[in-house]
Amino acid sequence: MAANEHPDISNAEFAQFQKLIYKIAGISLADSKKVLLVGRLGRRLKHYQLTSFADYYRLVASGTAADELQTMVDLLTTNETYFFREEAHFEFLAKTILAQHPAGQPFNIWSAASSTGEEIYTLSFVLADTLGLDAQWNITGSDISTAVLATAERGLYWLDRTRGLPQSYLRKYCLKGVRSQEGGFMIAPEIKRHTKFMQVNLNQPLPAMGKFHVIFLRNVMIYFDAETKRQVVSRLVEQLLPGGYFIVGHSESLNGLTDTLRPVKPTIYRLPA
């Protein structure tokens, strides 16, 4: 086996990992993701000097290596994101939702699959622009992956990651990286003080989080089967304030998943007041 190659994985071994990630995170890992799994977890075999995926499965499934189980979850659940992804949602937030919100009242958003933080900070820029930095608004970001949450909380991004981010926001709400952070930018402290991050597994009963005016759950349900989607949506709707909005990704829909929310337009739903 060449130094950069990974051991082969049998269909039976892959099926074990499919069951495990479904049990932990509710994610249905398609058969087509076998190459992705081998690529991402192959590094961990090398780290532990294991010769087979069966050995690695025994390690993570035994319950003796909780840190490694979290590492596996991090590697298999990390997805691409970028600033102002699916821009129409942020326009609707500014021009419709915030425009209807009583002046001076607190405003709370939950980004329920916040990944590396670009969605959280995009929301922050929109709220800072619309409500002002001194207003009472807060954004909670959650994810199952501790690795992406650490990146989000740090708020340091490289300039080649500014896809979709208007220069005006970069100038207003970000600080240019210096020395070891040269070539990067930091989210400004006055933005970050409106944000908080927590690890949440949407496939489990939710921790006490308070209630929200808007919940973003974008581009994560594509990994769930129908029953898991129903359960996750049901849990999250409980966290919405009356009249609150629930926003999903452009390739997702809540059709057939809930009777509680009313469609406003494609991908945007509302809890009746």
C-alpha positions as CSV (number, residue, x, y, z in Angstrom):
1,M,0.0,0.0,0.0
2,A,1.5,3.4,-1.0
3,A,2.0,5.9,1.8
4,N,-0.9,8.1,0.7
5,E,-3.4,5.2,0.2
6,H,-5.9,4.0,2.6
7,P,-7.0,0.4,3.3
8,D,-10.1,-0.8,1.4
9,I,-13.4,-0.8,3.2
10,S,-15.8,-3.7,2.7
11,N,-19.6,-3.1,2.1
12,A,-20.2,-4.7,5.5
13,E,-17.7,-2.4,7.2
14,F,-19.2,0.7,5.5
15,A,-22.7,-0.4,6.6
16,Q,-21.5,-0.4,10.2
17,F,-20.3,3.2,9.9
18,Q,-23.6,4.1,8.2
19,K,-25.6,2.7,11.2
20,L,-23.3,4.4,13.7
21,I,-23.5,7.9,12.2
22,Y,-27.3,7.5,11.8
23,K,-27.6,6.5,15.5
24,I,-25.5,9.4,16.7
25,A,-26.5,12.2,14.3
26,G,-29.5,11.0,12.4
27,I,-27.5,11.3,9.2
28,S,-28.3,8.8,6.4
29,L,-24.9,8.4,4.7
30,A,-25.6,7.4,1.1
31,D,-23.7,4.4,-0.4
32,S,-22.2,7.0,-2.8
33,K,-20.3,8.5,0.2
34,K,-18.1,5.5,0.7
35,V,-15.1,7.3,-1.0
36,L,-15.7,10.4,1.1
37,L,-15.7,8.2,4.3
38,V,-12.5,6.4,3.3
39,G,-10.8,9.7,2.5
40,R,-11.8,11.4,5.7
41,L,-11.4,8.5,8.2
42,G,-8.3,7.0,6.5
43,R,-6.2,9.6,8.2
44,R,-7.4,8.4,11.6
45,L,-6.4,4.8,10.8
46,K,-2.9,6.1,10.1
47,H,-2.9,8.2,13.3
48,Y,-3.7,5.0,15.4
49,Q,-1.6,2.8,13.2
50,L,-4.6,0.6,12.4
51,T,-4.6,-1.7,9.4
52,S,-8.4,-1.9,8.7
53,F,-11.6,0.1,9.0
54,A,-13.0,-2.8,11.1
55,D,-10.3,-2.0,13.8
56,Y,-11.2,1.7,13.7
57,Y,-14.9,0.9,14.0
58,R,-14.2,-1.2,17.1
59,L,-12.3,1.7,18.6
60,V,-15.1,4.3,18.1
61,A,-18.0,2.0,18.8
62,S,-16.6,0.5,22.0
63,G,-17.3,3.7,23.9
64,T,-13.8,3.8,25.3
65,A,-12.7,6.6,23.0
66,A,-15.3,9.4,23.3
67,D,-12.9,12.0,21.9
68,E,-12.3,9.9,18.8
69,L,-16.0,9.3,18.3
70,Q,-16.4,13.1,18.3
71,T,-13.5,13.4,15.8
72,M,-15.3,10.9,13.5
73,V,-18.6,12.9,13.8
74,D,-16.6,16.1,13.0
75,L,-15.0,14.6,9.9
76,L,-18.3,13.1,8.5
77,T,-20.6,16.0,9.2
78,T,-18.5,19.0,8.1
79,N,-20.1,20.7,5.0
80,E,-19.2,23.6,2.8
81,T,-20.6,27.0,3.7
82,Y,-19.9,30.7,2.8
83,F,-21.0,34.2,3.6
84,F,-24.4,35.3,2.2
85,R,-25.2,31.8,0.9
86,E,-28.7,31.8,-0.5
87,E,-28.8,35.6,-0.3
88,A,-32.6,35.9,-0.8
89,H,-33.1,34.7,2.8
90,F,-31.0,37.6,4.2
91,E,-32.9,40.0,2.1
92,F,-36.2,38.7,3.4
93,L,-34.9,38.9,7.0
94,A,-34.0,42.6,6.5
95,K,-36.9,43.8,4.4
96,T,-39.8,41.7,5.8
97,I,-39.1,40.2,9.2
98,L,-37.1,43.0,10.8
99,A,-39.3,45.6,9.1
100,Q,-42.3,44.2,11.0
101,H,-40.4,43.8,14.3
102,P,-41.4,46.3,17.0
103,A,-38.7,49.0,17.5
104,G,-36.6,48.6,20.6
105,Q,-37.7,45.0,21.3
106,P,-35.1,42.2,21.7
107,F,-34.6,40.0,18.6
108,N,-33.2,36.4,18.8
109,I,-32.1,34.1,16.0
110,W,-30.9,30.5,16.1
111,S,-28.7,29.1,13.3
112,A,-29.2,25.4,14.1
113,A,-26.5,24.0,11.8
114,S,-24.1,26.9,11.9
115,S,-21.0,25.0,10.7
116,T,-17.8,27.2,10.6
117,G,-19.8,30.4,11.4
118,E,-20.3,32.2,8.1
119,E,-24.1,32.0,8.4
120,I,-24.0,33.4,12.0
121,Y,-21.8,36.3,11.0
122,T,-23.8,37.0,7.8
123,L,-26.9,37.3,10.1
124,S,-25.0,39.5,12.5
125,F,-24.0,41.9,9.7
126,V,-27.7,42.1,8.5
127,L,-28.9,42.8,12.1
128,A,-26.2,45.3,12.8
129,D,-27.0,47.2,9.6
130,T,-30.8,47.0,10.2
131,L,-31.2,47.3,14.0
132,G,-27.8,48.9,14.9
133,L,-24.9,47.5,17.0
134,D,-26.4,48.9,20.3
135,A,-29.8,47.2,19.8
136,Q,-30.8,44.0,21.8
137,W,-30.3,41.3,19.3
138,N,-28.6,37.9,19.8
139,I,-27.7,35.0,17.5
140,T,-27.1,31.5,18.8
141,G,-25.1,29.2,16.6
142,S,-25.2,25.4,17.2
143,D,-23.7,22.4,15.5
144,I,-23.0,18.7,16.3
145,S,-19.3,19.2,15.4
146,T,-17.0,20.8,18.1
147,A,-14.4,21.4,15.4
148,V,-16.5,23.7,13.3
149,L,-17.9,25.5,16.4
150,A,-14.3,26.3,17.5
151,T,-13.7,27.9,14.1
152,A,-16.9,29.9,14.4
153,E,-16.2,31.1,17.9
154,R,-12.8,32.2,16.9
155,G,-14.2,34.3,14.0
156,L,-11.0,34.3,12.0
157,Y,-11.3,33.7,8.2
158,W,-8.9,33.9,5.3
159,L,-9.4,36.5,2.6
160,D,-9.9,33.8,0.0
161,R,-13.0,32.7,2.0
162,T,-14.9,36.0,1.3
163,R,-17.0,34.6,-1.5
164,G,-20.4,36.4,-1.3
165,L,-19.3,38.9,1.3
166,P,-19.7,42.5,0.2
167,Q,-16.6,44.7,0.7
168,S,-18.7,47.2,2.7
169,Y,-19.3,44.6,5.4
170,L,-15.6,43.6,5.3
171,R,-14.7,47.2,6.0
172,K,-17.4,47.9,8.6
173,Y,-17.5,44.8,10.7
174,C,-14.2,43.0,10.2
175,L,-10.6,43.6,11.3
176,K,-7.6,43.0,9.0
177,G,-5.4,40.2,10.2
178,V,-1.8,41.1,11.2
179,R,1.4,39.1,11.8
180,S,0.4,35.4,12.1
181,Q,-3.1,36.3,10.9
182,E,-1.9,38.2,7.8
183,G,-4.0,37.3,4.8
184,G,-7.0,36.8,7.1
185,F,-9.7,38.9,8.8
186,M,-11.3,38.8,12.2
187,I,-14.9,39.4,13.0
188,A,-15.1,42.6,15.1
189,P,-15.7,42.3,18.8
190,E,-18.8,44.5,18.7
191,I,-20.3,41.9,16.3
192,K,-19.1,38.9,18.3
193,R,-20.6,40.1,21.6
194,H,-24.1,39.5,20.0
195,T,-23.3,35.8,19.3
196,K,-22.9,32.6,21.3
197,F,-22.1,29.1,20.2
198,M,-23.1,25.7,21.7
199,Q,-22.9,22.1,20.7
200,V,-26.3,20.7,19.9
201,N,-27.2,17.3,18.5
202,L,-30.5,18.0,16.7
203,N,-31.2,14.2,16.8
204,Q,-31.5,14.3,20.6
205,P,-33.8,16.2,23.1
206,L,-32.7,19.9,23.0
207,P,-31.0,21.7,25.9
208,A,-32.7,24.8,27.4
209,M,-32.1,27.5,24.8
210,G,-34.9,30.0,25.1
211,K,-37.3,31.0,22.3
212,F,-36.5,32.5,18.9
213,H,-38.0,34.9,16.4
214,V,-36.3,33.1,13.6
215,I,-34.7,29.7,13.2
216,F,-32.4,28.9,10.3
217,L,-32.1,25.2,9.5
218,R,-30.4,25.2,6.1
219,N,-28.8,22.5,4.1
220,V,-28.8,19.9,6.8
221,M,-32.1,18.1,6.4
222,I,-30.8,16.7,3.0
223,Y,-28.8,14.3,5.1
224,F,-31.8,13.0,7.2
225,D,-34.5,10.4,6.3
226,A,-38.2,11.4,6.4
227,E,-38.8,10.3,10.0
228,T,-35.6,12.0,11.3
229,K,-36.7,15.2,9.5
230,R,-40.1,15.1,11.2
231,Q,-38.6,14.6,14.6
232,V,-36.0,17.4,14.2
233,V,-38.5,19.9,12.8
234,S,-41.0,19.1,15.6
235,R,-38.2,19.7,18.2
236,L,-37.1,23.0,16.7
237,V,-40.6,24.4,16.1
238,E,-41.1,24.2,19.9
239,Q,-38.3,26.8,20.2
240,L,-40.1,29.3,18.0
241,L,-42.0,32.3,19.3
242,P,-45.6,32.8,18.0
243,G,-45.3,34.5,14.7
244,G,-41.7,33.3,14.3
245,Y,-40.1,32.2,11.1
246,F,-38.5,28.9,10.1
247,I,-36.1,29.0,7.1
248,V,-34.7,26.0,5.3
249,G,-32.2,25.6,2.4
250,H,-33.2,26.2,-1.2
251,S,-33.1,22.4,-2.0
252,E,-35.3,21.6,1.1
253,S,-39.0,21.7,1.9
254,L,-41.1,21.1,5.0
255,N,-44.0,19.6,2.9
256,G,-45.5,16.6,4.8
257,L,-43.2,17.2,7.8
258,T,-45.2,19.5,9.9
259,D,-48.8,20.8,10.3
260,T,-47.7,23.6,12.7
261,L,-46.0,25.9,10.3
262,R,-47.5,27.8,7.4
263,P,-45.6,28.4,4.1
264,V,-44.9,32.1,3.4
265,K,-42.9,31.4,0.2
266,P,-40.6,28.5,-0.9
267,T,-38.2,27.6,1.9
268,I,-39.7,30.2,4.4
269,Y,-42.4,29.2,6.9
270,R,-44.1,30.9,9.8
271,L,-45.6,29.8,13.1
272,P,-49.1,31.4,13.3
273,A,-49.3,34.2,15.9
